[in-house]
Amino acid sequence: MASPTEIPFETAEDLLNFVSPLNPFWDAEQYIFRGQPSDKYKLTPSICRRGEDSFGYGSPRKAFADTVSRQVHYELEVISRFLNGCDRSGLVVPGYTQEIKRQLAHERASFLTASRSWPLPEMYAIMAVAQHYDVPTRLLDWTERSFVACYFAASSAKFEVDSQGMPRIAIWALDTMHSKDWQTVSIIRTPGGTSRNQAAQSGLFTTHNVRESSLTDYYQPEALEDVQEIYGVGNTASSLLKITLPLFEAPVLLLLCSKLGVDGSTLFPGYHGVAKSVRDWANIEVGVKMSRSALDQANADSYDNDPDFH
């Protein structure tokens, strides 16, 4: 059974040099990238996650989403509530039509048919907008720019230092060259006008497709790295890469991304993004100091534990 190939780095500079589009390693493939604050996190869409920090945890509606069919209906309920709120606020949502509004209100079973899988293509733009405003969907965010993924991994990390556990952040790289042959996973590219954030971030998505034949199955949260088709017929080792970095290097990575012009103000156009860049700056100020302390401690621990120095 194929699994991701992990490539660990110890410094932010080395990691950036590796993921740089100038690195010939990336020339022959068609990679997309995703940054996560922990290398322990799986590639599971937000609406599919379970556990204490997941959306709706503890609610009866989430608890009863125990089959594939009930999970999809739960997703439709979340989307419906998002769109109803947009209606009340007078907000235009790309792709939202009167027909979709009617189906969500009266014919939700029409979203699950034998001939088509969920999510339906006509729902992609709606789900993309919801996703960019932190409404959970079964879309998983990716970017075509590796430095953008580095920014998200670093900016979402919690800069507490654990010199014993040595937590790591992760940048994922997925080869999409043969994605047209995939049946379970789809690559989704919505128009740039769908979301200003998406356009600024060169964003796109993956999603797990649900077919009618599986609706009565017991639901288990989907994780992209567990889907064997993405590794190809030959289980190619470089089809999915997990590139990791010690947490205490995250502030340095965030600083370097800023110097490359990748920060909150460029990735989130508007006042919100500018304010985010200021918060990132403050985190860098605190985090770089902490990272130096962590590095000093790690070096001290290595000295204490090395028998050659005693």
HELIX and SHEET records of a PDB file:
HELIX    1   1 ALA A   12  VAL A   19  1                                   8    
HELIX    2   2 PRO A   24  TRP A   26  5                                   3    
HELIX    3   3 SER A   46  CYS A   48  5                                   3    
HELIX    4   4 PRO A   60  ALA A   63  1                                   4    
HELIX    5   5 VAL A   68  SER A   89  1                                  22    
HELIX    6   6 GLN A   98  HIS A  106  1                                   9    
HELIX    7   7 ARG A  108  PHE A  111  5                                   4    
HELIX    8   8 PRO A  121  MET A  123  5                                   3    
HELIX    9   9 TYR A  124  HIS A  132  1                                   9    
HELIX   10  10 SER A  146  SER A  155  1                                  10    
HELIX   11  11 SER A  179  ASP A  181  5                                   3    
HELIX   12  12 GLY A  192  THR A  194  5                                   3    
HELIX   13  13 ARG A  196  ALA A  200  1                                   5    
HELIX   14  14 GLU A  212  SER A  214  5                                   3    
HELIX   15  15 LEU A  224  ASP A  226  5                                   3    
HELIX   16  16 GLN A  228  TYR A  231  5                                   4    
HELIX   17  17 LEU A  247  GLU A  249  5                                   3    
HELIX   18  18 ALA A  250  LYS A  259  1                                  10    
HELIX   19  19 GLY A  264  LEU A  267  1                                   4    
HELIX   20  20 TYR A  271  ASN A  305  1                                  35    
HELIX   21  21 PRO A  307  PHE A  309  5                                   3    
SHEET    1   A 4 THR A   5  PRO A   8  0                                        
SHEET    2   A 4 LEU A 240  PRO A 246  1                                        
SHEET    3   A 4 ARG A 168  ASP A 175 -1                                        
SHEET    4   A 4 TYR A  31  GLN A  36 -1                                        
SHEET    1   B 3 LEU A 139  THR A 143  0                                        
SHEET    2   B 3 GLY A 203  HIS A 208 -1                                        
SHEET    3   B 3 VAL A 185  ILE A 188 -1                                        
END                                                                             
